[in-house]
Each structure stands twice: as structure tokens, then as C-alpha cells.
């Protein structure tokens, strides 16, 4: 969408091209430090408005491109709030992620999310960015994305915590392929959970590039990974320590993230989180899933995982149960990799087709280095 840049004299604004690195600047030069002699713009001061939706609708760039009367909050995460909006010209539904930064480090983290999603645009199982906008003097970033119809979390609740086997396979295959593609390009997600997976209805899969084509029972449904705010780029797969600003949700996090922050393989931790998400689709009570994250002893952990696997209905079959068990190993060294997950899911497909993954790495995928100051914070 061809969004215009606001040229207000009272606001310093900048459009960031997709995949651009965080521009180098000092806090003093970019108004990131509070200046006691300056007054904030009254138009964008939140206390002047009854709701955040009303505040956002006053941003010139928003009002020039979206129907301001239809802006509604549809979600919220650790990095910001998400609003639904309708484009003025094509009447298309969008999701606008609103984030407020207080420091250069905050800004870099938010730009990192934009850059990761931009580098993964060509994959059909990754939510796409349509545009982005920065207002420096009010310290705000807006990311315009394609809007899903619901989250996987909502779908699980609608299906009373149990999704039938055929649809389960399609969801599993879509997410595994999207994650495998990201890993091949050196990206990790680090916060996979049902809330960060969107369901797209009436999305003609035939028109989507680089999308998995096995175990598809509904060609109008597509499942995509979103919220890469906790992600990492240029990841080689080597063991590393948890970095400052790294966030994750404890319920779905691999044990090494909770116990041994010095020895983490983020690709392997993604595998674990994907498996926990899929267990959530099999009718296993959430309390049993959440309890696992509190166990720090290997033997007890393994026993609990085995008990959870036995709770999965026989309709999912032994292959799926064994696959999930392999993905949920306490020891990251024995935990299987995404390539093995893909091959197993592919073997369950009636129509065997080759996996197509673009190997070349885009030139715009390098991101600002993460700063290491303290132990990463956890989402609960």
C-alpha cells in the first residue's frame, strides 16, 4: 500500500524502507532523552484522549490511509498493542501494531522485529508487513501487517481444546514449514505459542509463494507465524547465552531457557515451543502443559512429558505422539531438529511432494547486534 509520509512541522517523522537497519543516532540527537525545556505535542499526548484508538486516529499518516472510525484494539503483547483498521482505498483489513519506545535500545529491538519479518516476506507461512511508520518526537512506531481472522488460541477454544486430526496435520505442517524456512535463513522466533499464530480464512493458498503443499485438507485456510519481537537474526545454531531483551513465554519455553541461560540453542528451543503448541491442540488440559515449565529435574521432566503424551487421543496416531515426544526432550542434544519434523510430517501425507525452500540469503537480513547487559526477561 502506498502510504504517505506525514509532513507536520511539529513532528519529526521518517519512513523506514523494509529491511533497513536501525539508523545510527544518539539519544540526544533523536529526542530519545527527555528535554526539560521542550513540551510534548499536545495532539499526541495520550491523556488528552479517552482511548488509545482515539489517539491513534489523530496521527496524520493513519487518517490519510485508514478509516479512523473503524480502528479497534484486537490484541496486545509484550512489545505493543495491535489494532484492526480498514484501508481507505481498497477497503482491505489490516492489523496495525503500535509500539512506544523510551530509549535507543527499545527502538533497536522494535526495528529488529520489522527487519526479521521483512527478510521472511517471501514465505507463505509468515505474516507479511505492508508498511511501517515512525514518529520520533512522540517515540512511536507503527507496523502495518496483513490481518488474520483469528489466532490459533481462539481456534483451540472454539474447538473445545481439541482439533481434529486432519486439521491438526495441516496446522502442524504449516507452522513447521514456516519455522524450518526461517531457521534455514538464520532466523529464530523464540516465542512460539498459540497467541502468536494467526489463522487466515479464504486465503487462496495457490497464490501464496513458498508455502508447504502437503497435508492440506482446506485450501482456503493458512496458518502463519507472527510477532517476531523476540526473534534473532544471523543465528548459526551454535550454543549461546540468553541475551538482554530476549523474551519468551514460560509455559511454552524449552527447559534450558528457564534453567541454563548460558547454554541455549535457539533453533532447538523453537522446536520445543512448537511441540508444546501442538500438544495444546490435542485436548491435553492446559494445567498439565503449564505444570511442565515448573520442573527442573531431567528424570521428573521426562516422566511428566510421557504422561502428557499418553493424554493425547489415539486418533492422532503413534507417529505424531513419538514425533512430539522427540521434540520435547529435556536434553537439547537429543531433541530432534526441524528437518526431521518436516520429513516426518511429509511422510504422513498421501501426496508426496518435494519441499521447496529458497536457500539464498537476502542482502538486507543483517540486523543491529543485541546488547548484552542482563538476563533476558520472561513473559508469563
N, C-alpha and C positions, 0 to 999 in steps of 0.2 A: 504494500500500500504506500502511495506516495505522500507521506505526511510532511507537513510544512514545519519549519522551524519558527518558533515564537521569537519576535524581534522587539520585545518590550524593553524600554530603556531602564526599567527598574530591576530586570532580571538578567543575569548572565546565563546564557543557555548554550548548549552545544550538543549536536547530534553526533553520536559515535558510530562510525561505519562498522558493519558486522565483522567480528573477528579482530578488531583493532585492540592493541594493547592499552592498558591503563596509561593515559598520558602522564608523563613525569611532571610533577608540580609540588611545590612546598605548601604546607598548610596555610601559611600567611598569604601567599600569593593567590590562593584559591578560596579564600573566605572560609576555610575549614576551622579556623580558630575564632573564637568569639571576640569581637571587637567592641569594646565598651562604648566607643564613640559612634558606632553605626546602629541604625534602627532596622529591624526586620521589616520586610514588605508586609504591609497590613493586609493585602489581598490574600496572602498565603499563610497567614497566622491562623493556626487551627482553632484557637479559642473564639475566633470570630464566626465560626460556623457550628451548627448543631450536630452535623455528621461529617465524617471523613469523605463520604460521597459528594456532599455539597462542596467541600473544599477542593476536591479533585476536579469537579466540573468547572471551576473557575480558571484552571490552567489554560491559557490561550491555545496551546497545541492540542489539548484534549477537546476543547469546544469546537475547534476548526475541523476535527476529523471524526468525532463521535457524537451520538445523540446523548446529550448531557442529562436528559430527563429519564434515561433508562439505565444509568450506572448503578449497579448493585453489588454489594460485597458477596463473594461466593466462596471465599476461603482465606485462610491465614496460616502462616508458617513462622519458622524461626527467623526468617530474614525479611519478612514483609507481609503485606496484605494483598489479596487478589480480588479484582473487581471485574464483573461482566459488563460489556459495553457493545453497542451496535454501531458499525461504521456508517457514516453519513451517506457515502456514495453508493456502495454496493450492498448495504444493509446486511453485511456479514457479521456474525457473532465473534467477538474477540474476548480474550482474557487480558486484563492489564494488571501487571504486578507493580505495586507501589512500594518503594523502599526509601528509607531516610537514613543518611549516613552522617556520623558525627566526627569522623576522622579520615585521614588518608587510608588507613588500614581498612576501615569499613568500606570505603569507596573501592579499593582494590579487590576486596572479596566479592563485591557485587558485580564489578566489571568482569571478574573471573567467571561468574556464572553465565554472563552474556557470551563470553568468548567460547566457553565449552559447548554451549548449545549451538552457537554459530558454526563451530567446527564439525558438529554432528548433524547438520541440516539435511544432508543427503540421505539419511536413513529413515525409513518409513515408520519405525517404532520409537522414534524420539520426537517429542513435542517441538514444533518449529516456532522460531521467533519471526515475527512480521516486521517489527520496528522497535526502536529504543530512543529514549529522550532523557536528557539530563538538565536539571535546573540547579546551577551551582550555588546561587546565593541563598536558596532555601534548602539546599542539601538534599535534593530529591532525585531519584532515578525511576523512570517508568519503562517497563518492558512489555511490549505488546506481543502476545502469543496466540496461536490458534487455540480455540476453546473446545474442550471436551464436553461431553454430555453429562458425565458423572465421574466420580472416582471409583477405583476398584473397591475401596472401603464401602461406598454406598451400594455397589452391586452385591457385595457379600452380605450386607444387611438385608437387602431386598430378597435375596435367595435364602434367607434364614441361615446364614453362615455355612451353606453347603452348595457349591456349584457343581452341576452335573459333569460327568467325566469328559464328554466331548468338548464342551466349552472350556473346561479346565485345561485340556491339552492345548487349545488354541491360545488361551491366555499365557500359559507357561511357555509355549513356543515363541510367541510374540516378544515377551519380555526377555527370554533367554537370547534370542537373536539380537535384539537391540543392545543388550548388555555385552554380548560377545563382540559385536561390531565396535562398540565403544572401547572395550579392552584391547582389541586389535589395533586401534588407533592411539593407544596410550592414555585413555581416559578411564577413571573410575568414578562411581557415583557416590558411594559411602553413606547413603541414607535411603536405601530401598525399603519401601513399606507400602501397604495398600493406599494410603493417602497420597503418595507420590506417583501413582499410576492412574492415567486417565483413560476412560472408555470413549471411543469415537463411534457414534452410530451413523449409519448412512454414509460411511466414508468408503467410496469405491476403491477397494484395495488394488484393483487393476491399474489405477492411475498413480499409485504410490511407487516411488523408486526404492530399490534396495530394501525390500520387505520380505520377511520369511514366507515361504509358499508351501509349507507342509502343515498338516493337522488343522487346516482351516475348514471349519464347519459352517461359518457365517461370513460370507464375503463382504458384508456391509458393516462388520464390526472390526475395529482395530484397537489394540491396546498399546499405549505409549508411555515411556518413562518421562517424567518431568521433574522439576526442582533439582537442579544440579548445583545448588549453592554450596553444598558440602563436598563437591567433586574436586578431583585433582587431575592435572594435565601432565603430559610428558612422563607418564609413570611407566617405569621399566619392568616392574614386577618384583624388584628387589625388596628385601626386608627393610623397613624403615621405622622411625618413631612417629608417634602421633603428633601432628603439627598444630601450632597455635591457630585457633579459628576453626579447626576441624569439628564438625558437629555430626551427631548421629543419634538415632533413637534406640534407647537401651533394649526395648522389647525385641527388636529385630537385629540387634548388633551381634557380631561374632564375639566369642568369649575373649579373644586376645585384645579386642578394643577395650574391654572392661577390666581386664586383669593385667595384661602385659603390654603397656603402651609403647615400649621400646622395640618390640619385635612384631611389626604388623605388615602383612602383605595385603594391600587393599583390594587386589583382584580376588583373593581368596575370601576376604571378608564380605565382598559383594555377593559371592556365591552363597555364603551362609545366609545373608539377609534375603536373597531371592527365595531360598528354600523355606525360610520362616514365613515369608509372604504367601507362598503357595500352600503351606500347611494350613494357613489361616483360611484357605478356600475349601478345605476338605471336611469341614464340620467339627474340627477339633476345638474345644472350648477355649476362648481367649485367655482365661485364667491359667490354663495349663501352658500356653505359649509364653505368657508373661513370666511365669514362675521360672522358666529355664534360665532367663537372664540373671537370676539371683544366685545361680550355682557356680562355684569357683573350683570345685574339685573334679578332676577329669573322670574318675570312675562313676561318681554320682551323676555327673552331667550326661555321660553316655547312657546310663540306665534310664534317666528321665527322657532322653531322646527316643530310646527304644519304646518306652511306654506311650509316648505321643504318637509314634509311627503306628503302633497297634490300634490306636483310636481311629485311624483312617479307614474308611469303609472299604470292603473288599472290591467294590466296583472300580476302584482306581487301579487295581492290579498290583502284583508283586514288583513289576519293573519300576513303576512310579515310586512305590514305597522304598525300594532299595536305592533308587536314584536320590530321593530326598535324604535318606539316611547317609549316603555318601557325601552329600552336600553339607550335612550338619555335623560333620566330625569335629570333635573338640580340638584335636591337633590339626593345625592348618597344613602341616606337611602331608598328612594322609587325606585331607579333604580334596575332592575331585575338582577339576578345572572346568571353565565354561565350555571348552571344546568338547569335553566328554559329555556334558549336559546336552549340548546341541546334537551330538551324534546319537545319544540315547533317545531323545525326543524324535529325531528324524526316523529312527528305526521303528517307531510306533505308527508312523504314517503309512497309509495304504498306498499313497502315491509317492514314490521315491524320486526326489528331485535334488539336484546339487545345491549346496549352499553358496550363495554369491556374496562375497564381501570385497569391497574395494580396498586394496592393500595400500595404495599410495597415501601418504600423509599430507594434508593440506599445509600450505605455506603459512597460513595465519593461525596456526594452532598453538604457538608458543604463548605462554601467559606470564604475568608477573610472578616472581617467586613468592612463596608463602613465607611469612616471618615466623620464626620460632622463638617464642618468649615464655610460654607457659603451656601447661597441659590443656588439650582441647576440651571444650565444654560439651556436655551431653544433652540431647533432647530427651524429654521424658514423655 
